[in-house]
C-alpha cells in the first residue's frame, strides 16, 4: 500500500482505484501472521528482509502502457473492466515522464529461518 512513484506503479493503481486495496490486502498475509505461522511450525526467524525487485525496464511510458493494457504479470489488473484499465493507463501517463526509461519494481519481504527440530 505504498504510494505510487516512477518505479512503484502498483501504488498508482490503489491511488486511482482505492477499492482495489481491499482485494490486494485480502491476497496477502501481514508480516505478523507470517512470523507467527513460522514460529508455530518450529522455525526460528533469523531475519526479515524487504527488497525491491526490478520487474521490468520500459524505454518509455508508451511501452509501459502497452504492457499494462495486456494485463501481463499483474493479476490485480483483471479486477478492472476494460474502460477502467484504459482510464488507469491515462492516469499513469499523466504521472510519468513520457520519454524517460521506467524501472518498474515490486516490493518483497523474505524471511530467513532455521528449523528448530
N, C-alpha and C positions, 0 to 999 in steps of 0.2 A: 504494500500500500504506500510505497514511497512516491513522492511527486515525480511527474514526468520531466525529462530533460532530453537533450540531444542524443543521449545513449540509452536512456531508460524510457523507451517508447510505451511500455505497458502502463506506466504511470499516467500518461496522457489518456489512455483508454478509460481509466477509472475517473479521471477528471471530467471527461466528456459524458460518460455513462456511469454515474455513481452506483446505480443499482447492480452493476456487474461486480462490484466489490463483494457483495454477499455471495455471489457464485464463486468467486475466487477464494474467499476465506473458507467456504464450505469444502473446497477441494484440498485444502492444505491443513496440516496439523500445526498447532502452535508449538514453539520450541519447548515449553514446559511439559507438554503432553509427550513429546518425543523423548525427552530426558527421563521422565517418569517410566515410560514403557521400556526404555533401555535398562534402567536400573532394576525394574521389576523382573527383567529377563536375565539378571545376573551379569550385566555389563557394568564396568567401571568407566565412567566418562573421563577421558584424558584431556580432550579439548574440543571446543566448538569453534569452527572457523566459518566466517562469512566471506564469500568471494564473488567477484563479478566475472562471468564468463562472456567472452565476445561471441555472440550468437551469429552475427553476420556483419560484414562491412559492405555498405552500399556506396556506389560512386556519387550518388546524389539523392535528393528527396523523391525524384520521379521513380528511381529504381526501388526504393523502399515502398512507395505507394503501390507499384505493380505487385510486389511481394505480399503486401497486406491484402490486396484485393483477391489474391489466390487463397488466403487464409492458411498458407503453408506453415506448419510448425507452431501454430498458435490456436489450440483448441478453443480458447475463450472467444475467439472471433466468430465461432459457429453459433454463439448466443445472439449475434446481431442479424437482423434482416439485411438484405442486400442494400436497401436505401440507407440504413443506419451505418453500414460499413463504408459506403461512399461518403457519407457525412463525416465519419471519423477520418477518412483519408484526407479530405479537405481540411479538417481541423488540424491534423498533423502537418500538412503542407504549410499552413499559416504559422506554425510554431517553429519550424526548422528552416535553416538556410537552404536555399534551393540548389545551390551548385557546389556545396562542400560535401566531402565524404561523411557518411554517418556510420558510426561504430555502435551498432545495437548490442546491448549487453543484458544478460539475465543474471539475477542475484540468486545465489545458492547458499545453503547452510549445510556444512558437513560436520558430523560428529565422529571423532576418533575415540575408539573404545578398546578396552581389554575385556576378555571373558574371565569372569571371576571363578569359574568352575575349575 
